[in-house]
Amino acid sequence: MEGDNVASQSESMPWYSGPTLLEVLETVEIQRVVDAQPMRFPVQYVNRPNLDFRGYAGTLASGRVEVGQRVKVLPSGVESNVARIVTFDGDREEAFAGEAITLVLTDEIDISRGDLLLAADEALPAVQSASVDVVWMAEQPLSPGQSYDIKIAGKKTRARIDGIRYQVDINNLTQR
């Protein structure tokens, strides 16, 4: 396997004239409105270049966040306020789902990669199961009943696959 038609058209497959895998993935429409969902910010990196700055970098997974907003850190449950929202283009007053940001809080809290920030008045229920969308690229098929190592918001854990509800045909994006 040489990665044919992943990022660019392959000369070794002249019979295929469809889009590359990357082109298909870039045009898939997400069926949810993530800005309207509750704020979820998984911490991907703790940025502490000196004693005067401690920021928590990541991509806002859903919702919106604004300066002054009260947030809660999970799993610790400790609360603080957003002091700054730092981006590549400078400070902002608010940020929306999908944006890469660094949050600076008013309090120094022990937060690490994989922790989750959410609005302080939001409850995040603990669950034993969840429905997820998975992009499976291994040669061996995904096997219901099998346990796999997974990573959620930077934290690793084990999960068992109970079943597969549907598969997406990558040629026409239909469910089967």
KOLTORTI-400000 format. One record per residue (C-alpha): residue number from 1; residue in one letter; x, y, z. Coordinates in steps of 0.02 Angstrom, whole numbers, plus 50000, padded with zeros to 5 digits. Last residue first. Layout:
<sites>
<site i="NUM" aa="a" xx="X" yy="Y" zz="Z"/>
...
</sites>
This chain:
<sites>
<site i="176" aa="r" xx="48741" yy="50047" zz="50243"/>
<site i="175" aa="q" xx="48755" yy="50235" zz="50256"/>
<site i="174" aa="t" xx="48788" yy="50336" zz="50100"/>
<site i="173" aa="l" xx="48945" yy="50440" zz="50081"/>
<site i="172" aa="n" xx="48958" yy="50406" zz="49892"/>
<site i="171" aa="n" xx="49128" yy="50323" zz="49871"/>
<site i="170" aa="i" xx="49171" yy="50321" zz="50057"/>
<site i="169" aa="d" xx="49025" yy="50204" zz="50095"/>
<site i="168" aa="v" xx="48982" yy="50245" zz="50275"/>
<site i="167" aa="q" xx="48955" yy="50102" zz="50397"/>
<site i="166" aa="y" xx="48807" yy="50079" zz="50511"/>
<site i="165" aa="r" xx="48754" yy="50035" zz="50688"/>
<site i="164" aa="i" xx="48912" yy="49941" zz="50736"/>
<site i="163" aa="g" xx="48903" yy="49851" zz="50902"/>
<site i="162" aa="d" xx="48962" yy="49836" zz="51081"/>
<site i="161" aa="i" xx="49139" yy="49898" zz="51050"/>
<site i="160" aa="r" xx="49235" yy="49890" zz="51214"/>
<site i="159" aa="a" xx="49335" yy="50039" zz="51274"/>
<site i="158" aa="r" xx="49504" yy="50061" zz="51354"/>
<site i="157" aa="t" xx="49578" yy="50228" zz="51409"/>
<site i="156" aa="k" xx="49699" yy="50362" zz="51351"/>
<site i="155" aa="k" xx="49675" yy="50546" zz="51391"/>
<site i="154" aa="g" xx="49710" yy="50678" zz="51257"/>
<site i="153" aa="a" xx="49530" yy="50731" zz="51234"/>
<site i="152" aa="i" xx="49475" yy="50550" zz="51219"/>
<site i="151" aa="k" xx="49606" yy="50424" zz="51165"/>
<site i="150" aa="i" xx="49558" yy="50243" zz="51135"/>
<site i="149" aa="d" xx="49638" yy="50075" zz="51170"/>
<site i="148" aa="y" xx="49525" yy="49938" zz="51104"/>
<site i="147" aa="s" xx="49415" yy="49802" zz="51178"/>
<site i="146" aa="q" xx="49330" yy="49675" zz="51063"/>
<site i="145" aa="g" xx="49145" yy="49633" zz="51078"/>
<site i="144" aa="p" xx="49109" yy="49705" zz="50906"/>
<site i="143" aa="s" xx="49261" yy="49686" zz="50793"/>
<site i="142" aa="l" xx="49328" yy="49829" zz="50687"/>
<site i="141" aa="p" xx="49399" yy="49749" zz="50530"/>
<site i="140" aa="q" xx="49585" yy="49713" zz="50513"/>
<site i="139" aa="e" xx="49674" yy="49823" zz="50385"/>
<site i="138" aa="a" xx="49663" yy="49973" zz="50499"/>
<site i="137" aa="m" xx="49584" yy="50136" zz="50438"/>
<site i="136" aa="w" xx="49429" yy="50150" zz="50547"/>
<site i="135" aa="v" xx="49355" yy="50325" zz="50557"/>
<site i="134" aa="v" xx="49242" yy="50314" zz="50708"/>
<site i="133" aa="d" xx="49082" yy="50409" zz="50746"/>
<site i="132" aa="v" xx="49029" yy="50382" zz="50926"/>
<site i="131" aa="s" xx="48880" yy="50319" zz="51025"/>
<site i="130" aa="a" xx="48915" yy="50315" zz="51211"/>
<site i="129" aa="s" xx="48920" yy="50193" zz="51356"/>
<site i="128" aa="q" xx="48952" yy="50192" zz="51543"/>
<site i="127" aa="v" xx="48908" yy="50374" zz="51568"/>
<site i="126" aa="a" xx="48957" yy="50510" zz="51690"/>
<site i="125" aa="p" xx="48848" yy="50662" zz="51665"/>
<site i="124" aa="l" xx="48929" yy="50827" zz="51623"/>
<site i="123" aa="a" xx="48836" yy="50962" zz="51717"/>
<site i="122" aa="e" xx="48846" yy="51140" zz="51655"/>
<site i="121" aa="d" xx="48842" yy="51290" zz="51772"/>
<site i="120" aa="a" xx="49032" yy="51305" zz="51772"/>
<site i="119" aa="a" xx="49040" yy="51308" zz="51582"/>
<site i="118" aa="l" xx="49160" yy="51173" zz="51523"/>
<site i="117" aa="l" xx="49346" yy="51138" zz="51531"/>
<site i="116" aa="l" xx="49410" yy="50962" zz="51502"/>
<site i="115" aa="d" xx="49575" yy="50887" zz="51560"/>
<site i="114" aa="g" xx="49672" yy="50789" zz="51428"/>
<site i="113" aa="r" xx="49834" yy="50883" zz="51448"/>
<site i="112" aa="s" xx="49850" yy="50950" zz="51625"/>
<site i="111" aa="i" xx="49765" yy="51074" zz="51741"/>
<site i="110" aa="d" xx="49828" yy="51114" zz="51916"/>
<site i="109" aa="i" xx="49745" yy="51283" zz="51940"/>
<site i="108" aa="e" xx="49821" yy="51456" zz="51949"/>
<site i="107" aa="d" xx="49670" yy="51570" zz="51957"/>
<site i="106" aa="t" xx="49608" yy="51704" zz="51837"/>
<site i="105" aa="l" xx="49613" yy="51584" zz="51689"/>
<site i="104" aa="v" xx="49708" yy="51601" zz="51526"/>
<site i="103" aa="l" xx="49630" yy="51507" zz="51380"/>
<site i="102" aa="t" xx="49731" yy="51471" zz="51224"/>
<site i="101" aa="i" xx="49636" yy="51456" zz="51062"/>
<site i="100" aa="a" xx="49615" yy="51350" zz="50905"/>
<site i="99" aa="e" xx="49439" yy="51381" zz="50840"/>
<site i="98" aa="g" xx="49321" yy="51239" zz="50796"/>
<site i="97" aa="a" xx="49181" yy="51295" zz="50910"/>
<site i="96" aa="f" xx="49179" yy="51482" zz="50944"/>
<site i="95" aa="a" xx="49287" yy="51611" zz="51032"/>
<site i="94" aa="e" xx="49250" yy="51769" zz="51131"/>
<site i="93" aa="e" xx="49333" yy="51931" zz="51187"/>
<site i="92" aa="r" xx="49488" yy="51902" zz="51082"/>
<site i="91" aa="d" xx="49674" yy="51923" zz="51112"/>
<site i="90" aa="g" xx="49797" yy="51917" zz="50968"/>
<site i="89" aa="d" xx="49802" yy="51846" zz="50791"/>
<site i="88" aa="f" xx="49876" yy="51678" zz="50842"/>
<site i="87" aa="t" xx="49742" yy="51669" zz="50976"/>
<site i="86" aa="v" xx="49731" yy="51712" zz="51161"/>
<site i="85" aa="i" xx="49568" yy="51712" zz="51258"/>
<site i="84" aa="r" xx="49599" yy="51801" zz="51422"/>
<site i="83" aa="a" xx="49540" yy="51803" zz="51604"/>
<site i="82" aa="v" xx="49419" yy="51655" zz="51593"/>
<site i="81" aa="n" xx="49351" yy="51629" zz="51768"/>
<site i="80" aa="s" xx="49388" yy="51486" zz="51888"/>
<site i="79" aa="e" xx="49312" yy="51323" zz="51952"/>
<site i="78" aa="v" xx="49386" yy="51161" zz="52019"/>
<site i="77" aa="g" xx="49286" yy="51003" zz="51976"/>
<site i="76" aa="s" xx="49445" yy="50897" zz="51972"/>
<site i="75" aa="p" xx="49397" yy="50787" zz="51821"/>
<site i="74" aa="l" xx="49356" yy="50907" zz="51744"/>
<site i="73" aa="v" xx="49387" yy="51093" zz="51755"/>
<site i="72" aa="k" xx="49240" yy="51211" zz="51779"/>
<site i="71" aa="v" xx="49219" yy="51379" zz="51693"/>
<site i="70" aa="r" xx="49149" yy="51549" zz="51741"/>
<site i="69" aa="q" xx="49146" yy="51666" zz="51591"/>
<site i="68" aa="g" xx="49239" yy="51830" zz="51611"/>
<site i="67" aa="v" xx="49312" yy="51825" zz="51435"/>
<site i="66" aa="e" xx="49200" yy="51723" zz="51322"/>
<site i="65" aa="v" xx="49178" yy="51541" zz="51271"/>
<site i="64" aa="r" xx="49071" yy="51465" zz="51135"/>
<site i="63" aa="g" xx="48993" yy="51296" zz="51104"/>
<site i="62" aa="s" xx="49086" yy="51142" zz="51045"/>
<site i="61" aa="a" xx="49260" yy="51068" zz="51028"/>
<site i="60" aa="l" xx="49357" yy="51228" zz="51063"/>
<site i="59" aa="t" xx="49528" yy="51180" zz="50998"/>
<site i="58" aa="g" xx="49670" yy="51174" zz="51122"/>
<site i="57" aa="a" xx="49790" yy="51275" zz="51226"/>
<site i="56" aa="y" xx="49786" yy="51307" zz="51413"/>
<site i="55" aa="g" xx="49883" yy="51460" zz="51462"/>
<site i="54" aa="r" xx="49998" yy="51501" zz="51607"/>
<site i="53" aa="f" xx="50093" yy="51663" zz="51592"/>
<site i="52" aa="d" xx="50195" yy="51768" zz="51715"/>
<site i="51" aa="l" xx="50313" yy="51632" zz="51777"/>
<site i="50" aa="n" xx="50378" yy="51599" zz="51601"/>
<site i="49" aa="p" xx="50341" yy="51498" zz="51443"/>
<site i="48" aa="r" xx="50195" yy="51406" zz="51526"/>
<site i="47" aa="n" xx="50085" yy="51334" zz="51390"/>
<site i="46" aa="v" xx="49985" yy="51181" zz="51446"/>
<site i="45" aa="y" xx="49939" yy="51081" zz="51291"/>
<site i="44" aa="q" xx="49788" yy="50988" zz="51223"/>
<site i="43" aa="v" xx="49658" yy="51043" zz="51349"/>
<site i="42" aa="p" xx="49485" yy="50985" zz="51294"/>
<site i="41" aa="f" xx="49365" yy="51133" zz="51284"/>
<site i="40" aa="r" xx="49178" yy="51095" zz="51288"/>
<site i="39" aa="m" xx="49048" yy="51234" zz="51286"/>
<site i="38" aa="p" xx="48870" yy="51168" zz="51274"/>
<site i="37" aa="q" xx="48799" yy="51146" zz="51098"/>
<site i="36" aa="a" xx="48736" yy="51290" zz="50992"/>
<site i="35" aa="d" xx="48909" yy="51322" zz="50916"/>
<site i="34" aa="v" xx="48922" yy="51137" zz="50868"/>
<site i="33" aa="v" xx="48775" yy="51136" zz="50747"/>
<site i="32" aa="r" xx="48773" yy="50952" zz="50706"/>
<site i="31" aa="q" xx="48767" yy="50860" zz="50540"/>
<site i="30" aa="i" xx="48949" yy="50888" zz="50495"/>
<site i="29" aa="e" xx="48963" yy="50905" zz="50307"/>
<site i="28" aa="v" xx="49096" yy="50802" zz="50222"/>
<site i="27" aa="t" xx="49190" yy="50911" zz="50097"/>
<site i="26" aa="e" xx="49365" yy="50904" zz="50172"/>
<site i="25" aa="l" xx="49353" yy="50716" zz="50200"/>
<site i="24" aa="v" xx="49310" yy="50685" zz="50017"/>
<site i="23" aa="e" xx="49454" yy="50793" zz="49956"/>
<site i="22" aa="l" xx="49574" yy="50706" zz="50075"/>
<site i="21" aa="l" xx="49520" yy="50535" zz="50012"/>
<site i="20" aa="t" xx="49555" yy="50590" zz="49834"/>
<site i="19" aa="p" xx="49409" yy="50627" zz="49719"/>
<site i="18" aa="g" xx="49354" yy="50509" zz="49581"/>
<site i="17" aa="s" xx="49444" yy="50465" zz="49420"/>
<site i="16" aa="y" xx="49501" yy="50289" zz="49459"/>
<site i="15" aa="w" xx="49555" yy="50183" zz="49309"/>
<site i="14" aa="p" xx="49724" yy="50269" zz="49303"/>
<site i="13" aa="m" xx="49774" yy="50194" zz="49473"/>
<site i="12" aa="s" xx="49965" yy="50200" zz="49471"/>
<site i="11" aa="e" xx="49960" yy="50382" zz="49416"/>
<site i="10" aa="s" xx="49887" yy="50429" zz="49584"/>
<site i="9" aa="q" xx="49782" yy="50584" zz="49613"/>
<site i="8" aa="s" xx="49838" yy="50679" zz="49767"/>
<site i="7" aa="a" xx="49812" yy="50672" zz="49956"/>
<site i="6" aa="v" xx="49752" yy="50492" zz="49981"/>
<site i="5" aa="n" xx="49737" yy="50438" zz="49800"/>
<site i="4" aa="d" xx="49872" yy="50305" zz="49818"/>
<site i="3" aa="g" xx="49944" yy="50289" zz="49993"/>
<site i="2" aa="e" xx="50077" yy="50164" zz="49943"/>
<site i="1" aa="m" xx="50000" yy="50000" zz="50000"/>
</sites>
